[in-house]
Amino acid sequence: MSARHNQPPRLEGKQRSEVPPADSRLPAVFLDRDGTIIEEVGYLNHIDRVRLYPWSAKAIRKLNQAGLPVIVMTNQSGVARGYFPEELVRRVHQKIARELAARGARVDAFYYCPHYPNGPVKAYGQACHCRKPETGMIDEAAKRFKINVSASFVVGDSYRDMRMGFRAGARTVLVMTGYGRGEYAYHRQRWLRKPDQIAENLQDAAEKILKQLAR
């Protein structure tokens, strides 16, 4: 078994113009990437395979307009497995950011974990604190953006995303896109804890989040 390393997750695209002071911590929305914002294609090993869901920009724009930091958090073990280079992950995030911007939406930061225990690419083949369901990516974002994690939401299509949210003390929303519907249909009876909410897709999730925050 690989030893656990304390390498931080990768951060890209800090776009917010300023970080709020510590005494005004904001709730945030932590979004999974594949199967939540873009179509799930397995290991995304080429830039041409990026497909934004048609509702993603509208959903993220609504969260932007509400003043909520929107932060993407994604496991990208394909780097450690040797399926694609780390540079491709950066290019994918740049493409997503451009396509969202063209539709008036913004992701404030992209965090990703390129690690995988015993992966064949030595530089990345390790256990770490950032691979979901570990909370390293949330921990880093909470410090950088002064986020109130307990008032925040984790949205994703995998129970691994939900487990990260549980461990961090955030609220959780499972979407039925990507792997979500299958996980819900075939595995929910084994879940020790259920997601706080179920949503049809990211747009539905954004609406549920905004309604809950308005209460």
N, C-alpha and C positions, 0 to 999 in steps of 0.2 A: 504494500500500500504506500502511496506517495505521502511524503510529509506535507503538512499544511503550510503554505507560504502566505505571507502577508502582502503580496503584491496588490496594489490598488486596481480597481476596474478602470478601463479606459474611458476618458471623458472627451466628448467632442461638442463643439458648437454652442459654447456659452453665449447666448444671444441676448439675455435680458440686460438692459442698460445699467441697472444697478441692483445690488443685493439689499433686501430690506434689513433694517436694524434688528438686533436680536430680540427686542421687546415687542416686535410686531410680526411674529412668525406666521407665515401663511400656510394654509392647507395646499397641497399640490395633488396633481393627478399623475401617477406613475403608469405609463403605458408599456405593455409588451409590444414587440414589433411585428414579427411574422404571425399571421393569423389573426391579428388585431387591427393593425394599421394597413398592412399590405397582405396580399394573398399568401397563404402558406403553400410553399412549393418543396418542402423538405429542406435539404441544404441548399441555400441560395448561393450558387457557385458562379453566377455570371450576372453582370449588371443588367442585361436585357431581360432577366426574369423578374425584375421588380414591377409589381402591379399594385398600385394604390387602390384600396377599396373605394367605390364611388362616393361613399358617405363619410370617409375619413376626414377630408378637409373641412367639411361643414361641422362635424363634431368637434374637431380641435379648435376651429375658429370660435365656436360658442364658448369653449373653455377659456380661450384667450380673452374674449370679450368680458368674461366674468372676473378677469384678473388672476386666474389660477395658473401657477407655473405648470407647464406640461413637459414631462421628462420621460424619455424613452429608456427602457432598461431591457437589454436582450442578451441571452446566452448565445455565443457564437463559437461553439466548440469545434466547428469545422476548421477553424484555424489550427487548433492543437492536433486535430486528426489528420491534417495535411490535405484537406479537400480544397482549400482556397487560401490565399495570402491575407494577412491582416489588412493590407491596403484595400482589398475589395470591400471589406466592412465599412471603411471610411467612405469609399466612393458610393456605396449604397445609401449611406446616411446623407451624403451630400445631394444625391438625386432625390431622395424623399423630401429633404428640406426645400429644394428648388420647386418641386411639384406642389408642395403645400403652399409655399410663398406665392406661387402663381394663382392660387385660389384664396389668398388672403388669410392663410393660417400659419402658425409658427410652433415649432418644437423648441423649447428653451435649451435643452441639452440632450445629447445621446450618450448613454452609458452602455458599455458592452463588456462582457467577460469572454476572452478568447481561450480560456483554459479548459482542460479536461484531464482528470487524473489518469496518469500513465499514457497520455496521448503520445503518438510517435514523434511529434515535433518537439524536441527536447526543451526549447525555450518556453513552451506553453503547456507541456505535459505535467501538470501538477494539480494537487488539490488546492483550493483557494477559498477565500471568504467572500468572493464576489459572484460566484456561480449560483444562480437561483436553484434551490430555495433559500440559500444563504442571503444575508441582508446587506452585504458589503456595498452594493450599488446604492441602496437606499441610504445607508449610513453616510456615504460620501456626499450624496446630493443634499441630505438634510443639513450637513455642516456648511456646504458651499452656499446654498440658497436660503439658509435659515428657515427650514421648513418645519411646520408642526406635523409630525408624522402621524400622531394619533387622530388628527382631523383630516388626514389625507386618504386617497383612494388608490388602490392597485387594481388595474384593469388588464385582463389577459384571457387567453383561450386555453390555458393549461392549469391543472391543479397545482403545478409547481409554482406558478405565479401567485396563486391563492396562499400557498404555504409561506412564501416570502412575505406576503402581506400580513398573515397571522403572526409570524415571528417578529415582524417590525412593529406590530400594534396598529397597523392601518386598517381601513375598511376595504372590502374586497368586492369586485364585480367580475363574474365569469361571463364572457361573451360566447355566443353560440356559433361564431365563425371559426375558421381554422380547425383546430382539434377540439374545440369546446363542446360541440354538440355530441360528438362521439364519447368524450370523457364523461359528460353528464349522463348520457344514456346508459353506458356500460360500466361505469366505475363509481358512481355516486353512492351506491349502497355501502361501499367500503371506506368512504371518507369519514374520518373521525370528527371533522368539523366542516360544516357547509359554508360556501361563500355567502357573504352578507346579501348579495343580490345576484340575480341572473338577468342578462340582457341579450337581446337578439343580435346586436352588433354594437360597434363603437358609438354610433349616433344615439341608439337607445340608451347605452351606458352613460353618455354625456348628459342626456336629458334627466336620467334618474339621479345622477350626482348633483346636478344643479337644483333639482327639486328638493333633494335632501338638505343641501346647504341653505336653501331659502326658508326652511322651517324654523 
